[in-house]
Amino acid sequence: MTHRSGKIQFLFWAFFFSVVLYVWIVVVGLQTFVLPDEPPMELPTQVVRLMFVLFGLLITSTLAGNVVAIMIGNRHYTRLFGGMTIVVFGSMVALKGMYG
């Protein structure tokens, strides 16, 4: 069994949880705002709070992983976290454009 350093394990798990949080945000948003048969009569505040908390955790884990990857000079994870950051902020811009 290969043993990896703690820094590489941190990068792996940070990226894993970043992807899981992003997929969770997308699924909650689709189920609440896009896929229901009829639009909600009022804004579901609990879902919005959940999405804000998840988004805060996503940004924290993505930026922490990016900082650690840059500090230790790991190009592979720097590219992964950089791509994840672009996807997150690109989806924010797309949502802002769709929902104003």
N, CA, C and O of each residue as an XYZ file, in Angstrom:
400
protein
N       0.854     -1.166      0.000
C       0.000      0.000      0.000
C       0.905      1.236      0.000
O       1.883      1.309      0.744
N       0.565      2.171     -0.824
C       1.358      3.389     -0.863
C       0.857      4.371      0.180
O      -0.346      4.518      0.394
N       1.790      5.030      0.813
C       1.452      6.037      1.814
C       1.746      7.408      1.218
O       2.833      7.648      0.693
N       0.789      8.282      1.301
C       0.952      9.633      0.802
C       1.094     10.575      1.985
O       0.666     10.279      3.101
N       1.706     11.712      1.710
C       1.894     12.677      2.788
C       0.544     13.265      3.209
O      -0.446     13.162      2.486
N       0.529     13.864      4.354
C      -0.700     14.465      4.860
C      -1.203     15.599      3.988
O      -2.408     15.830      3.889
N      -0.268     16.312      3.350
C      -0.673     17.428      2.489
C      -1.418     16.925      1.260
O      -2.426     17.506      0.858
N      -0.923     15.847      0.665
C      -1.582     15.303     -0.520
C      -2.929     14.705     -0.141
O      -3.891     14.826     -0.899
N      -3.013     14.068      1.009
C      -4.300     13.546      1.465
C      -5.287     14.679      1.710
O      -6.466     14.562      1.379
N      -4.809     15.770      2.287
C      -5.683     16.930      2.491
C      -6.196     17.447      1.157
O      -7.381     17.755      1.025
N      -5.311     17.547      0.162
C      -5.726     18.032     -1.150
C      -6.758     17.106     -1.781
O      -7.744     17.566     -2.357
N      -6.529     15.803     -1.670
C      -7.487     14.848     -2.227
C      -8.851     15.009     -1.592
O      -9.854     15.120     -2.297
N      -8.903     15.024     -0.252
C     -10.192     15.102      0.429
C     -10.849     16.463      0.249
O     -12.073     16.549      0.153
N     -10.060     17.518      0.201
C     -10.637     18.846     -0.043
C     -11.277     18.899     -1.424
O     -12.362     19.458     -1.587
N     -10.607     18.316     -2.424
C     -11.186     18.311     -3.763
C     -12.421     17.415     -3.818
O     -13.417     17.768     -4.450
N     -12.359     16.267     -3.164
C     -13.502     15.367     -3.126
C     -14.726     16.057     -2.514
O     -15.820     15.999     -3.075
N     -14.535     16.711     -1.359
C     -15.659     17.384     -0.715
C     -16.120     18.608     -1.496
O     -17.300     18.956     -1.447
N     -15.216     19.267     -2.214
C     -15.627     20.381     -3.064
C     -16.562     19.900     -4.167
O     -17.577     20.537     -4.450
N     -16.221     18.788     -4.782
C     -17.078     18.240     -5.843
C     -18.413     17.781     -5.268
O     -19.463     18.023     -5.864
N     -18.376     17.120     -4.112
C     -19.624     16.659     -3.492
C     -20.516     17.842     -3.122
O     -21.723     17.799     -3.357
N     -19.946     18.881     -2.555
C     -20.734     20.061     -2.189
C     -21.308     20.743     -3.425
O     -22.454     21.192     -3.405
N     -20.529     20.826     -4.498
C     -21.027     21.451     -5.726
C     -22.205     20.658     -6.299
O     -23.215     21.238     -6.698
N     -22.070     19.339     -6.338
C     -23.166     18.506     -6.852
C     -24.389     18.640     -5.952
O     -25.515     18.675     -6.448
N     -24.186     18.715     -4.635
C     -25.297     18.875     -3.698
C     -26.021     20.199     -3.947
O     -27.252     20.238     -3.948
N     -25.280     21.272     -4.154
C     -25.888     22.571     -4.434
C     -26.692     22.521     -5.729
O     -27.808     23.036     -5.794
N     -26.126     21.904     -6.747
C     -26.825     21.813     -8.038
C     -28.103     20.992     -7.898
O     -29.140     21.382     -8.436
N     -28.054     19.875     -7.195
C     -29.240     19.030     -7.037
C     -30.326     19.752     -6.249
O     -31.497     19.706     -6.626
N     -29.952     20.414     -5.165
C     -30.947     21.145     -4.367
C     -31.563     22.276     -5.191
O     -32.777     22.480     -5.157
N     -30.738     23.002     -5.920
C     -31.254     24.090     -6.744
C     -32.175     23.603     -7.850
O     -33.214     24.210     -8.109
N     -31.799     22.514     -8.502
C     -32.653     21.971     -9.560
C     -33.972     21.457     -9.008
O     -35.024     21.718     -9.591
N     -33.937     20.732     -7.896
C     -35.165     20.190     -7.325
C     -36.088     21.270     -6.794
O     -37.306     21.093     -6.789
N     -35.536     22.375     -6.353
C     -36.364     23.414     -5.745
C     -36.867     24.424     -6.758
O     -38.039     24.799     -6.728
N     -35.992     24.873     -7.662
C     -36.347     26.008     -8.504
C     -36.602     25.665     -9.970
O     -37.295     26.423    -10.649
N     -36.077     24.569    -10.478
C     -36.183     24.303    -11.909
C     -37.161     23.180    -12.213
O     -37.979     23.317    -13.122
N     -37.102     22.080    -11.487
C     -37.860     20.886    -11.837
C     -39.265     20.754    -11.259
O     -39.993     19.881    -11.731
N     -39.710     21.536    -10.283
C     -41.069     21.307     -9.767
C     -42.121     21.653    -10.828
O     -41.912     22.499    -11.698
N     -43.263     20.958    -10.715
C     -44.339     21.162    -11.687
C     -44.884     22.580    -11.656
O     -45.186     23.159    -12.700
N     -45.007     23.129    -10.481
C     -45.488     24.499    -10.353
C     -44.458     25.302     -9.560
O     -43.871     24.781     -8.612
N     -44.234     26.540     -9.929
C     -43.240     27.334     -9.197
C     -43.710     27.590     -7.766
O     -44.911     27.692     -7.516
N     -42.767     27.692     -6.829
C     -43.173     27.934     -5.433
C     -43.842     29.299     -5.294
O     -43.442     30.272     -5.933
N     -44.874     29.349     -4.442
C     -45.622     30.590     -4.242
C     -44.775     31.627     -3.515
O     -44.888     32.823     -3.783
N     -43.938     31.180     -2.610
C     -43.049     32.087     -1.889
C     -41.667     31.462     -1.854
O     -41.510     30.257     -2.054
N     -40.685     32.277     -1.604
C     -39.309     31.809     -1.591
C     -39.081     30.867     -0.407
O     -39.305     31.257      0.739
N     -38.636     29.627     -0.666
C     -38.396     28.693      0.446
C     -37.127     29.075      1.206
O     -36.014     28.779      0.771
N     -37.316     29.736      2.347
C     -36.182     30.292      3.078
C     -35.231     29.223      3.612
O     -34.021     29.444      3.664
N     -35.765     28.066      4.010
C     -34.895     27.008      4.524
C     -33.952     26.493      3.433
O     -32.785     26.211      3.700
N     -34.460     26.374      2.210
C     -33.628     25.902      1.096
C     -32.577     26.950      0.746
O     -31.433     26.614      0.442
N     -32.965     28.200      0.791
C     -32.010     29.268      0.489
C     -30.910     29.309      1.545
O     -29.741     29.491      1.207
N     -31.265     29.143      2.810
C     -30.247     29.090      3.873
C     -29.308     27.908      3.681
O     -28.092     28.038      3.816
N     -29.889     26.751      3.364
C     -29.067     25.573      3.116
C     -28.092     25.820      1.973
O     -26.922     25.447      2.066
N     -28.557     26.439      0.904
C     -27.687     26.692     -0.241
C     -26.594     27.699      0.101
O     -25.467     27.561     -0.375
N     -26.898     28.708      0.915
C     -25.871     29.652      1.344
C     -24.804     28.971      2.197
O     -23.612     29.224      2.021
N     -25.228     28.109      3.118
C     -24.276     27.392      3.960
C     -23.413     26.459      3.116
O     -22.194     26.410      3.283
N     -24.051     25.718      2.209
C     -23.292     24.821      1.341
C     -22.329     25.591      0.454
O     -21.200     25.153      0.232
N     -22.769     26.734     -0.053
C     -21.901     27.524     -0.909
C     -20.717     28.081     -0.120
O     -19.602     28.139     -0.638
N     -20.948     28.488      1.124
C     -19.839     28.950      1.959
C     -18.827     27.845      2.219
O     -17.619     28.079      2.164
N     -19.318     26.635      2.503
C     -18.412     25.503      2.689
C     -17.661     25.160      1.404
O     -16.484     24.804      1.439
N     -18.355     25.272      0.274
C     -17.720     24.993     -1.022
C     -16.594     25.971     -1.307
O     -15.501     25.564     -1.701
N     -16.849     27.240     -1.115
C     -15.821     28.253     -1.360
C     -14.650     28.051     -0.408
O     -13.494     28.161     -0.818
N     -14.937     27.755      0.865
C     -13.865     27.547      1.840
C     -12.993     26.357      1.465
O     -11.767     26.461      1.476
N     -13.606     25.236      1.136
C     -12.810     24.049      0.817
C     -12.057     24.217     -0.504
O     -10.923     23.753     -0.629
N     -12.662     24.863     -1.475
C     -11.991     25.056     -2.762
C     -10.807     26.003     -2.634
O      -9.721     25.710     -3.134
N     -11.007     27.124     -1.973
C      -9.904     28.075     -1.841
C      -8.814     27.572     -0.901
O      -7.636     27.847     -1.126
N      -9.189     26.837      0.156
C      -8.173     26.264      1.045
C      -7.323     25.243      0.301
O      -6.101     25.223      0.450
N      -7.958     24.404     -0.491
C      -7.214     23.435     -1.284
C      -6.319     24.105     -2.305
O      -5.192     23.667     -2.533
N      -6.815     25.161     -2.918
C      -6.008     25.886     -3.903
C      -4.787     26.526     -3.251
O      -3.691     26.479     -3.808
N      -4.969     27.121     -2.084
C      -3.845     27.752     -1.378
C      -2.807     26.708     -0.981
O      -1.610     26.927     -1.164
N      -3.252     25.580     -0.441
C      -2.311     24.539     -0.035
C      -1.581     23.968     -1.247
O      -0.374     23.734     -1.184
N      -2.290     23.742     -2.341
C      -1.654     23.209     -3.543
C      -0.612     24.174     -4.098
O       0.441     23.744     -4.567
N      -0.890     25.454     -4.050
C       0.079     26.448     -4.519
C       1.271     26.515     -3.569
O       2.412     26.631     -4.016
N       1.017     26.442     -2.266
C       2.110     26.541     -1.292
C       3.081     25.371     -1.382
O       4.285     25.559     -1.212
N       2.576     24.158     -1.647
C       3.486     23.018     -1.727
C       3.972     22.771     -3.149
O       4.811     21.898     -3.371
N       3.456     23.526     -4.115
C       3.926     23.424     -5.495
C       3.408     22.200     -6.228
O       4.110     21.660     -7.084
N       2.206     21.747     -5.921
C       1.623     20.594     -6.594
C       0.787     21.082     -7.769
O      -0.320     21.589     -7.589
N       1.324     20.924     -8.968
C       0.652     21.443    -10.163
C      -0.658     20.727    -10.464
O      -1.617     21.353    -10.918
N      -0.706     19.429    -10.218
C      -1.911     18.660    -10.525
C      -3.115     19.197     -9.756
O      -4.156     19.487    -10.345
N      -2.971     19.326     -8.453
C      -4.086     19.816     -7.647
C      -4.313     21.310     -7.838
O      -5.436     21.786     -7.668
N      -3.275     22.056     -8.187
C      -3.479     23.475     -8.501
C      -4.387     23.609     -9.716
O      -5.274     24.463     -9.740
N      -4.172     22.780    -10.713
C      -5.049     22.806    -11.900
C      -6.461     22.350    -11.556
O      -7.433     22.949    -12.018
N      -6.587     21.291    -10.746
C      -7.919     20.811    -10.371
C      -8.696     21.874     -9.591
O      -9.857     22.151     -9.892
N      -8.049     22.461     -8.592
C      -8.744     23.476     -7.796
C      -8.983     24.752     -8.598
O      -9.997     25.421     -8.402
N      -8.074     25.092     -9.487
C      -8.304     26.246    -10.354
C      -9.497     26.028    -11.265
O     -10.311     26.930    -11.459
N      -9.600     24.828    -11.826
C     -10.766     24.496    -12.654
C     -12.046     24.495    -11.862
O     -13.084     24.946    -12.346
N     -11.979     23.986    -10.633
C     -13.166     23.978     -9.775
C     -13.599     25.405     -9.444
O     -14.793     25.703     -9.418
N     -12.634     26.282     -9.191
C     -12.952     27.680     -8.909
C     -13.615     28.335    -10.114
O     -14.579     29.085     -9.957
N     -13.117     28.065    -11.298
C     -13.713     28.617    -12.520
C     -15.129     28.093    -12.709
O     -16.025     28.853    -13.076
N     -15.344     26.805    -12.463
C     -16.686     26.225    -12.604
C     -17.651     26.851    -11.603
O     -18.785     27.173    -11.957
N     -17.218     27.026    -10.365
C     -18.094     27.597     -9.325
C     -18.474     29.034     -9.680
O     -19.653     29.390     -9.666
N     -17.484     29.849     -9.996
C     -17.802     31.238    -10.295
C     -18.491     31.395    -11.647
O     -19.288     32.315    -11.829
N     -18.199     30.517    -12.588
C     -18.917     30.535    -13.859
C     -20.379     30.187    -13.690
O     -21.241     30.787    -14.333
N     -20.671     29.218    -12.828
C     -22.075     28.880    -12.582
C     -22.785     30.001    -11.829
O     -23.978     30.225    -12.033
N     -22.057     30.710    -10.957
C     -22.666     31.865    -10.287
C     -23.044     32.943    -11.292
O     -24.130     33.517    -11.204
N     -22.167     33.224    -12.241
C     -22.440     34.239    -13.254
C     -23.611     33.792    -14.149
O     -24.466     34.601    -14.510
N     -23.639     32.509    -14.498
C     -24.740     32.002    -15.329
C     -26.072     32.106    -14.605
O     -27.072     32.499    -15.206
N     -26.099     31.758    -13.315
C     -27.326     31.871    -12.549
C     -27.769     33.311    -12.384
O     -28.959     33.620    -12.436
N     -26.802     34.181    -12.186
C     -27.138     35.603    -12.073
C     -27.736     36.113    -13.380
O     -28.659     36.928    -13.374
N     -27.206     35.628    -14.492
C     -27.743     36.023    -15.786
C     -29.138     35.470    -16.042
O     -29.958     36.134    -16.676
N     -29.421     34.251    -15.552
C     -30.738     33.660    -15.787
C     -31.809     34.219    -14.861
O     -32.935     34.476    -15.288
N     -31.457     34.407    -13.596
C     -32.457     34.811    -12.613
C     -32.361     36.260    -12.187
O     -33.161     36.712    -11.367
N     -31.412     36.994    -12.717
C     -31.290     38.426    -12.472
C     -31.013     38.743    -11.062
O     -30.884     39.914    -10.706
